[in-house]
Every structure is written in C-alpha cells, then in structure tokens.
Amino acid sequence: MITEENYSKPVGGWLLIYVVTLLISAALYGMGTINGFSQFIRDFQERNGILFIIDIGTIIKLLLSVLILYLFMTKQSYTYKIIIGFELFCILIRALSLGGVIIRYHVIPNSFYVSILIGLFSMAWILYFMKSKRVRATFVN
C-alpha cells in the first residue's frame, strides 16, 4: 500500500522564493556572460589569473543555475545537495573577487558590504536546505 508520505510535495513556500531568486540570478549571470565576453578574452590573453577564474566562475554559475532549475522541475532527490554546493561555490567566487580587488588595488571595494550580505544569504540558504523538513518532503529521498 502506498501512503501519502511516498509522494513529494509541490515546490512552495521558501523553495518557491529560492526558485524566483535563482531565475533572476541566472538571468543576471547570462547578461554578465554575454556583456563580459570581451573582458573574458582580454583576461585570458593578459593571463590575469584571478579575473579569468572569476569569469569562468560566472559561466559555471550560469550553467549550474540552469541545471538546478531543471532539477527543481524534475524533483530529483539530490537537488538540495547540488544547491548547497552551488551556494558554497558562489561564496568562493565572491571571496576570490573581493580578494582579487583588495590584493590588486589595496582598497576595499564599494561592494564589500553587499558581498558580505549576499554571502550571509547564501549561508542562510545552505542551512535551510540542510535542515528544512519542507526540502526533505519536496525532494523525496
């Protein structure tokens, strides 16, 4: 006999908010990739390592965003693990970006506090995906 517990819940609540923010992020990563393509080529040619890594990171974040959106639609059981890895990767790329500016120009960028705030949001999402009963109910293990 199959009980109701064996069926996953629909995406809703905070998960829906995460999907909307992921859609917006994916659009921004896509625009950044398209608009920054000439900068990407220049960083590669100048062998500017940290900026090249940041450029590659943006492309990877775009691809992972699209993958996560697909996994949300299919409700794969490992989706939340990929999201946790994605959020950790976003924190790493943002830290590299800040570190690159600080090391290169010896100044703290204007986006420093915004980056800290976004990092805190990423940490909150990580904790949510690790501890939430809603996540476990949506992505049946």
ZAGURO-153795 format. One record per residue: residue number from 1; residue in three letters; x, y, z of N, C-alpha, C in turn. Coordinates in steps of 0.2 Angstrom, whole numbers. Example, Ala and Ser with C-alpha at 12.3 -4.5 7.8 and 13.67 -1.06 7.14 Angstrom:
BEGIN
@nr 1 | rest ALA | nu 66 | nv -28 | nw 39 | cau 62 | cav -22 | caw 39 | cu 66 | cv -16 | cw 39
@nr 2 | rest SER | nu 64 | nv -11 | nw 35 | cau 68 | cav -5 | caw 36 | cu 64 | cv 0 | cw 39
This chain:
BEGIN
@nr 1 | rest MET | nu 4 | nv -6 | nw 0 | cau 0 | cav 0 | caw 0 | cu 4 | cv 6 | cw 0
@nr 2 | rest ILE | nu 3 | nv 11 | nw -4 | cau 7 | cav 17 | caw -5 | cu 3 | cv 22 | cw -1
@nr 3 | rest THR | nu 7 | nv 25 | nw 4 | cau 4 | cav 31 | caw 8 | cu 6 | cv 38 | cw 5
@nr 4 | rest GLU | nu 3 | nv 43 | nw 8 | cau 4 | cav 49 | caw 5 | cu 11 | cv 52 | cw 7
@nr 5 | rest GLU | nu 15 | nv 49 | nw 11 | cau 21 | cav 50 | caw 13 | cu 26 | cv 49 | cw 7
@nr 6 | rest ASN | nu 25 | nv 44 | nw 3 | cau 29 | cav 42 | caw -3 | cu 29 | cv 47 | cw -8
@nr 7 | rest TYR | nu 24 | nv 52 | nw -8 | cau 24 | cav 57 | caw -14 | cu 27 | cv 64 | cw -11
@nr 8 | rest SER | nu 31 | nv 67 | nw -16 | cau 34 | cav 73 | caw -14 | cu 29 | cv 79 | cw -14
@nr 9 | rest LYS | nu 30 | nv 84 | nw -10 | cau 26 | cav 90 | caw -10 | cu 28 | cv 94 | cw -16
@nr 10 | rest PRO | nu 23 | nv 98 | nw -18 | cau 25 | cav 103 | caw -23 | cu 30 | cv 108 | cw -21
@nr 11 | rest VAL | nu 33 | nv 112 | nw -26 | cau 38 | cav 117 | caw -24 | cu 33 | cv 123 | cw -21
@nr 12 | rest GLY | nu 35 | nv 125 | nw -15 | cau 31 | cav 130 | caw -12 | cu 35 | cv 133 | cw -6
@nr 13 | rest GLY | nu 32 | nv 138 | nw -3 | cau 35 | cav 142 | caw 2 | cu 42 | cv 145 | cw 1
@nr 14 | rest TRP | nu 46 | nv 144 | nw 5 | cau 53 | cav 146 | caw 4 | cu 56 | cv 143 | cw -2
@nr 15 | rest LEU | nu 55 | nv 137 | nw -4 | cau 58 | cav 134 | caw -10 | cu 56 | cv 138 | cw -16
@nr 16 | rest LEU | nu 49 | nv 141 | nw -16 | cau 47 | cav 145 | caw -22 | cu 51 | cv 152 | cw -22
@nr 17 | rest ILE | nu 52 | nv 154 | nw -16 | cau 56 | cav 161 | caw -16 | cu 63 | cv 159 | cw -19
@nr 18 | rest TYR | nu 66 | nv 153 | nw -17 | cau 73 | cav 152 | caw -20 | cu 73 | cv 151 | cw -27
@nr 19 | rest VAL | nu 68 | nv 148 | nw -30 | cau 67 | cav 147 | caw -37 | cu 67 | cv 154 | cw -41
@nr 20 | rest VAL | nu 63 | nv 158 | nw -38 | cau 62 | cav 165 | caw -41 | cu 69 | cv 169 | cw -41
@nr 21 | rest THR | nu 72 | nv 168 | nw -35 | cau 79 | cav 172 | caw -35 | cu 84 | cv 168 | cw -39
@nr 22 | rest LEU | nu 83 | nv 162 | nw -40 | cau 88 | cav 158 | caw -45 | cu 87 | cv 160 | cw -52
@nr 23 | rest LEU | nu 80 | nv 161 | nw -54 | cau 79 | cav 163 | caw -60 | cu 82 | cv 170 | cw -62
@nr 24 | rest ILE | nu 81 | nv 175 | nw -57 | cau 84 | cav 181 | caw -58 | cu 91 | cv 181 | cw -58
@nr 25 | rest SER | nu 95 | nv 177 | nw -54 | cau 102 | cav 176 | caw -54 | cu 104 | cv 173 | cw -60
@nr 26 | rest ALA | nu 101 | nv 168 | nw -63 | cau 103 | cav 165 | caw -69 | cu 102 | cv 170 | cw -75
@nr 27 | rest ALA | nu 97 | nv 175 | nw -75 | cau 97 | cav 180 | caw -80 | cu 102 | cv 185 | cw -79
@nr 28 | rest LEU | nu 104 | nv 187 | nw -73 | cau 110 | cav 191 | caw -72 | cu 117 | cv 188 | cw -74
@nr 29 | rest TYR | nu 117 | nv 182 | nw -72 | cau 124 | cav 178 | caw -75 | cu 124 | cv 178 | cw -82
@nr 30 | rest GLY | nu 118 | nv 177 | nw -85 | cau 118 | cav 176 | caw -93 | cu 120 | cv 183 | cw -96
@nr 31 | rest MET | nu 117 | nv 188 | nw -93 | cau 119 | cav 195 | caw -96 | cu 126 | cv 197 | cw -94
@nr 32 | rest GLY | nu 128 | nv 195 | nw -88 | cau 135 | cav 196 | caw -87 | cu 140 | cv 192 | cw -91
@nr 33 | rest THR | nu 138 | nv 186 | nw -93 | cau 142 | cav 182 | caw -98 | cu 143 | cv 185 | cw -105
@nr 34 | rest ILE | nu 137 | nv 187 | nw -107 | cau 136 | cav 190 | caw -114 | cu 140 | cv 197 | cw -114
@nr 35 | rest ASN | nu 138 | nv 201 | nw -109 | cau 142 | cav 208 | caw -109 | cu 149 | cv 208 | cw -108
@nr 36 | rest GLY | nu 151 | nv 203 | nw -104 | cau 158 | cav 202 | caw -102 | cu 162 | cv 198 | cw -106
@nr 37 | rest PHE | nu 160 | nv 196 | nw -112 | cau 164 | cav 191 | caw -116 | cu 170 | cv 194 | cw -118
@nr 38 | rest SER | nu 170 | nv 200 | nw -120 | cau 177 | cav 204 | caw -122 | cu 182 | cv 204 | cw -117
@nr 39 | rest GLN | nu 179 | nv 206 | nw -111 | cau 183 | cav 206 | caw -105 | cu 186 | cv 199 | cw -103
@nr 40 | rest PHE | nu 182 | nv 194 | nw -104 | cau 184 | cav 187 | caw -103 | cu 190 | cv 185 | cw -108
@nr 41 | rest ILE | nu 190 | nv 187 | nw -114 | cau 195 | cav 186 | caw -119 | cu 201 | cv 190 | cw -117
@nr 42 | rest ARG | nu 200 | nv 196 | nw -115 | cau 206 | cav 200 | caw -113 | cu 210 | cv 198 | cw -107
@nr 43 | rest ASP | nu 206 | nv 195 | nw -102 | cau 209 | cav 192 | caw -96 | cu 213 | cv 186 | cw -97
@nr 44 | rest PHE | nu 210 | nv 182 | nw -102 | cau 214 | cav 176 | caw -104 | cu 220 | cv 178 | cw -108
@nr 45 | rest GLN | nu 220 | nv 183 | nw -112 | cau 226 | cav 185 | caw -116 | cu 231 | cv 188 | cw -112
@nr 46 | rest GLU | nu 229 | nv 192 | nw -107 | cau 234 | cav 195 | caw -102 | cu 236 | cv 190 | cw -97
@nr 47 | rest ARG | nu 233 | nv 184 | nw -97 | cau 235 | cav 179 | caw -91 | cu 234 | cv 182 | cw -84
@nr 48 | rest ASN | nu 228 | nv 186 | nw -84 | cau 226 | cav 188 | caw -77 | cu 222 | cv 183 | cw -74
@nr 49 | rest GLY | nu 226 | nv 179 | nw -70 | cau 223 | cav 173 | caw -67 | cu 217 | cv 174 | cw -63
@nr 50 | rest ILE | nu 217 | nv 178 | nw -58 | cau 211 | cav 179 | caw -53 | cu 205 | cv 181 | cw -57
@nr 51 | rest LEU | nu 206 | nv 186 | nw -62 | cau 200 | cav 188 | caw -66 | cu 197 | cv 183 | cw -70
@nr 52 | rest PHE | nu 202 | nv 179 | nw -73 | cau 200 | cav 174 | caw -78 | cu 196 | cv 169 | cw -74
@nr 53 | rest ILE | nu 198 | nv 167 | nw -68 | cau 194 | cav 162 | caw -63 | cu 187 | cv 165 | cw -62
@nr 54 | rest ILE | nu 187 | nv 171 | nw -60 | cau 181 | cav 174 | caw -59 | cu 176 | cv 174 | cw -65
@nr 55 | rest ASP | nu 179 | nv 175 | nw -71 | cau 175 | cav 175 | caw -77 | cu 172 | cv 168 | cw -78
@nr 56 | rest ILE | nu 177 | nv 163 | nw -77 | cau 175 | cav 156 | caw -78 | cu 169 | cv 154 | cw -73
@nr 57 | rest GLY | nu 170 | nv 157 | nw -67 | cau 165 | cav 156 | caw -61 | cu 158 | cv 158 | cw -63
@nr 58 | rest THR | nu 158 | nv 164 | nw -66 | cau 152 | cav 167 | caw -68 | cu 148 | cv 162 | cw -73
@nr 59 | rest ILE | nu 152 | nv 159 | nw -78 | cau 149 | cav 155 | caw -83 | cu 147 | cv 148 | cw -80
@nr 60 | rest ILE | nu 151 | nv 146 | nw -75 | cau 149 | cav 140 | caw -71 | cu 143 | cv 141 | cw -67
@nr 61 | rest LYS | nu 142 | nv 147 | nw -64 | cau 136 | cav 149 | caw -60 | cu 130 | cv 149 | cw -65
@nr 62 | rest LEU | nu 131 | nv 151 | nw -71 | cau 125 | cav 151 | caw -76 | cu 123 | cv 144 | cw -77
@nr 63 | rest LEU | nu 128 | nv 140 | nw -79 | cau 126 | cav 133 | caw -81 | cu 123 | cv 129 | cw -75
@nr 64 | rest LEU | nu 126 | nv 130 | nw -69 | cau 123 | cav 127 | caw -63 | cu 116 | cv 130 | cw -61
@nr 65 | rest SER | nu 115 | nv 136 | nw -62 | cau 108 | cav 139 | caw -61 | cu 103 | cv 135 | cw -66
@nr 66 | rest VAL | nu 105 | nv 135 | nw -72 | cau 100 | cav 131 | caw -77 | cu 99 | cv 124 | cw -75
@nr 67 | rest LEU | nu 105 | nv 121 | nw -73 | cau 104 | cav 114 | caw -70 | cu 99 | cv 113 | cw -64
@nr 68 | rest ILE | nu 100 | nv 118 | nw -59 | cau 96 | cav 117 | caw -53 | cu 89 | cv 119 | cw -55
@nr 69 | rest LEU | nu 88 | nv 123 | nw -59 | cau 81 | cav 125 | caw -61 | cu 77 | cv 118 | cw -65
@nr 70 | rest TYR | nu 81 | nv 115 | nw -69 | cau 79 | cav 109 | caw -72 | cu 78 | cv 103 | cw -66
@nr 71 | rest LEU | nu 82 | nv 103 | nw -61 | cau 82 | cav 98 | caw -56 | cu 76 | cv 100 | cw -52
@nr 72 | rest PHE | nu 74 | nv 106 | nw -51 | cau 68 | cav 108 | caw -47 | cu 62 | cv 105 | cw -50
@nr 73 | rest MET | nu 62 | nv 106 | nw -57 | cau 56 | cav 104 | caw -61 | cu 55 | cv 96 | cw -60
@nr 74 | rest THR | nu 61 | nv 92 | nw -60 | cau 60 | cav 85 | caw -60 | cu 60 | cv 82 | cw -53
@nr 75 | rest LYS | nu 62 | nv 87 | nw -48 | cau 62 | cav 85 | caw -41 | cu 66 | cv 79 | cw -40
@nr 76 | rest GLN | nu 72 | nv 79 | nw -42 | cau 77 | cav 74 | caw -41 | cu 79 | cv 74 | cw -33
@nr 77 | rest SER | nu 81 | nv 68 | nw -30 | cau 82 | cav 68 | caw -23 | cu 89 | cv 72 | cw -21
@nr 78 | rest TYR | nu 93 | nv 72 | nw -26 | cau 100 | cav 75 | caw -25 | cu 100 | cv 83 | cw -26
@nr 79 | rest THR | nu 94 | nv 86 | nw -28 | cau 94 | cav 93 | caw -30 | cu 97 | cv 97 | cw -24
@nr 80 | rest TYR | nu 95 | nv 96 | nw -18 | cau 97 | cav 100 | caw -12 | cu 104 | cv 100 | cw -11
@nr 81 | rest LYS | nu 107 | nv 94 | nw -13 | cau 115 | cav 94 | caw -12 | cu 118 | cv 98 | cw -17
@nr 82 | rest ILE | nu 116 | nv 98 | nw -23 | cau 119 | cav 102 | caw -28 | cu 118 | cv 109 | cw -27
@nr 83 | rest ILE | nu 112 | nv 111 | nw -24 | cau 111 | cav 118 | caw -22 | cu 116 | cv 120 | cw -16
@nr 84 | rest ILE | nu 117 | nv 116 | nw -12 | cau 122 | cav 118 | caw -6 | cu 129 | cv 119 | cw -9
@nr 85 | rest GLY | nu 131 | nv 114 | nw -14 | cau 137 | cav 115 | caw -17 | cu 137 | cv 122 | cw -22
@nr 86 | rest PHE | nu 132 | nv 123 | nw -25 | cau 131 | cav 129 | caw -29 | cu 132 | cv 135 | cw -24
@nr 87 | rest GLU | nu 129 | nv 136 | nw -19 | cau 129 | cav 141 | caw -14 | cu 136 | cv 142 | cw -11
@nr 88 | rest LEU | nu 139 | nv 136 | nw -10 | cau 146 | cav 137 | caw -7 | cu 151 | cv 139 | cw -13
@nr 89 | rest PHE | nu 150 | nv 137 | nw -19 | cau 154 | cav 139 | caw -25 | cu 153 | cv 147 | cw -26
@nr 90 | rest CYS | nu 147 | nv 149 | nw -25 | cau 145 | cav 157 | caw -26 | cu 149 | cv 161 | cw -20
@nr 91 | rest ILE | nu 149 | nv 158 | nw -14 | cau 153 | cav 161 | caw -9 | cu 160 | cv 161 | cw -11
@nr 92 | rest LEU | nu 163 | nv 156 | nw -13 | cau 170 | cav 156 | caw -15 | cu 172 | cv 161 | cw -21
@nr 93 | rest ILE | nu 168 | nv 161 | nw -26 | cau 169 | cav 165 | caw -31 | cu 169 | cv 173 | cw -29
@nr 94 | rest ARG | nu 164 | nv 174 | nw -25 | cau 163 | cav 181 | caw -22 | cu 169 | cv 183 | cw -18
@nr 95 | rest ALA | nu 172 | nv 178 | nw -14 | cau 178 | cav 179 | caw -10 | cu 184 | cv 180 | cw -14
@nr 96 | rest LEU | nu 185 | nv 176 | nw -19 | cau 190 | cav 177 | caw -24 | cu 190 | cv 184 | cw -27
@nr 97 | rest SER | nu 184 | nv 186 | nw -29 | cau 183 | cav 193 | caw -32 | cu 185 | cv 198 | cw -27
@nr 98 | rest LEU | nu 183 | nv 198 | nw -21 | cau 184 | cav 203 | caw -16 | cu 192 | cv 203 | cw -15
@nr 99 | rest GLY | nu 194 | nv 197 | nw -14 | cau 202 | cav 196 | caw -13 | cu 206 | cv 199 | cw -18
@nr 100 | rest GLY | nu 204 | nv 198 | nw -25 | cau 207 | cav 200 | caw -30 | cu 208 | cv 208 | cw -31
@nr 101 | rest VAL | nu 202 | nv 211 | nw -29 | cau 202 | cav 218 | caw -29 | cu 206 | cv 221 | cw -23
@nr 102 | rest ILE | nu 206 | nv 218 | nw -17 | cau 209 | cav 220 | caw -12 | cu 217 | cv 219 | cw -13
@nr 103 | rest ILE | nu 219 | nv 214 | nw -15 | cau 226 | cav 212 | caw -17 | cu 229 | cv 217 | cw -22
@nr 104 | rest ARG | nu 225 | nv 217 | nw -28 | cau 227 | cav 221 | caw -34 | cu 228 | cv 229 | cw -33
@nr 105 | rest TYR | nu 222 | nv 231 | nw -29 | cau 222 | cav 239 | caw -29 | cu 223 | cv 241 | cw -22
@nr 106 | rest HIS | nu 224 | nv 237 | nw -17 | cau 225 | cav 239 | caw -10 | cu 219 | cv 243 | cw -7
@nr 107 | rest VAL | nu 213 | nv 242 | nw -9 | cau 207 | cav 245 | caw -7 | cu 202 | cv 240 | cw -5
@nr 108 | rest ILE | nu 197 | nv 242 | nw -1 | cau 191 | cav 238 | caw 0 | cu 186 | cv 241 | cw -5
@nr 109 | rest PRO | nu 183 | nv 237 | nw -9 | cau 179 | cav 239 | caw -14 | cu 172 | cv 241 | cw -11
@nr 110 | rest ASN | nu 169 | nv 246 | nw -15 | cau 162 | cav 248 | caw -13 | cu 157 | cv 242 | cw -12
@nr 111 | rest SER | nu 158 | nv 237 | nw -15 | cau 153 | cav 231 | caw -15 | cu 155 | cv 227 | cw -9
@nr 112 | rest PHE | nu 160 | nv 228 | nw -5 | cau 162 | cav 224 | caw 1 | cu 156 | cv 222 | cw 5
@nr 113 | rest TYR | nu 152 | nv 227 | nw 8 | cau 147 | cav 225 | caw 12 | cu 141 | cv 222 | cw 9
@nr 114 | rest VAL | nu 140 | nv 223 | nw 3 | cau 135 | cav 220 | caw -1 | cu 137 | cv 212 | cw -2
@nr 115 | rest SER | nu 143 | nv 211 | nw -3 | cau 146 | cav 205 | caw -4 | cu 145 | cv 201 | cw 2
@nr 116 | rest ILE | nu 147 | nv 204 | nw 8 | cau 146 | cav 200 | caw 14 | cu 138 | cv 199 | cw 15
@nr 117 | rest LEU | nu 134 | nv 203 | nw 14 | cau 127 | cav 202 | caw 14 | cu 125 | cv 196 | cw 10
@nr 118 | rest ILE | nu 127 | nv 196 | nw 4 | cau 125 | cav 191 | caw -1 | cu 128 | cv 184 | cw 2
@nr 119 | rest GLY | nu 134 | nv 184 | nw 4 | cau 137 | cav 178 | caw 7 | cu 133 | cv 176 | cw 13
@nr 120 | rest LEU | nu 130 | nv 180 | nw 17 | cau 126 | cav 178 | caw 23 | cu 119 | cv 175 | cw 20
@nr 121 | rest PHE | nu 117 | nv 178 | nw 15 | cau 111 | cav 175 | caw 12 | cu 112 | cv 168 | cw 9
@nr 122 | rest SER | nu 118 | nv 167 | nw 6 | cau 120 | cav 160 | caw 4 | cu 120 | cv 156 | cw 10
@nr 123 | rest MET | nu 123 | nv 158 | nw 15 | cau 124 | cav 153 | caw 21 | cu 117 | cv 152 | cw 24
@nr 124 | rest ALA | nu 112 | nv 157 | nw 24 | cau 106 | cav 155 | caw 26 | cu 102 | cv 150 | cw 22
@nr 125 | rest TRP | nu 103 | nv 151 | nw 15 | cau 100 | cav 146 | caw 11 | cu 103 | cv 139 | cw 12
@nr 126 | rest ILE | nu 110 | nv 138 | nw 13 | cau 113 | cav 132 | caw 14 | cu 110 | cv 129 | cw 20
@nr 127 | rest LEU | nu 109 | nv 133 | nw 26 | cau 106 | cav 130 | caw 32 | cu 99 | cv 128 | cw 31
@nr 128 | rest TYR | nu 96 | nv 132 | nw 27 | cau 89 | cav 130 | caw 25 | cu 88 | cv 123 | cw 22
@nr 129 | rest PHE | nu 92 | nv 122 | nw 17 | cau 92 | cav 116 | caw 13 | cu 95 | cv 110 | cw 17
@nr 130 | rest MET | nu 99 | nv 111 | nw 22 | cau 102 | cav 106 | caw 26 | cu 97 | cv 104 | cw 31
@nr 131 | rest LYS | nu 93 | nv 108 | nw 34 | cau 89 | cav 107 | caw 40 | cu 81 | cv 107 | cw 38
@nr 132 | rest SER | nu 79 | nv 109 | nw 33 | cau 72 | cav 110 | caw 32 | cu 68 | cv 103 | cw 31
@nr 133 | rest LYS | nu 62 | nv 103 | nw 34 | cau 58 | cav 97 | caw 33 | cu 54 | cv 98 | cw 26
@nr 134 | rest ARG | nu 53 | nv 104 | nw 24 | cau 50 | cav 105 | caw 18 | cu 54 | cv 103 | cw 12
@nr 135 | rest VAL | nu 61 | nv 104 | nw 13 | cau 65 | cav 102 | caw 7 | cu 65 | cv 94 | cw 7
@nr 136 | rest ARG | nu 65 | nv 91 | nw 13 | cau 65 | cav 83 | caw 13 | cu 59 | cv 81 | cw 10
@nr 137 | rest ALA | nu 53 | nv 84 | nw 11 | cau 47 | cav 82 | caw 9 | cu 46 | cv 83 | cw 2
@nr 138 | rest THR | nu 49 | nv 89 | nw -1 | cau 48 | cav 90 | caw -8 | cu 53 | cv 86 | cw -12
@nr 139 | rest PHE | nu 59 | nv 84 | nw -10 | cau 64 | cav 80 | caw -14 | cu 64 | cv 74 | cw -10
@nr 140 | rest VAL | nu 60 | nv 69 | nw -12 | cau 59 | cav 63 | caw -8 | cu 66 | cv 59 | cw -9
@nr 141 | rest ASN | nu 69 | nv 57 | nw -4 | cau 75 | cav 53 | caw -4 | cu 74 | cv 46 | cw -5
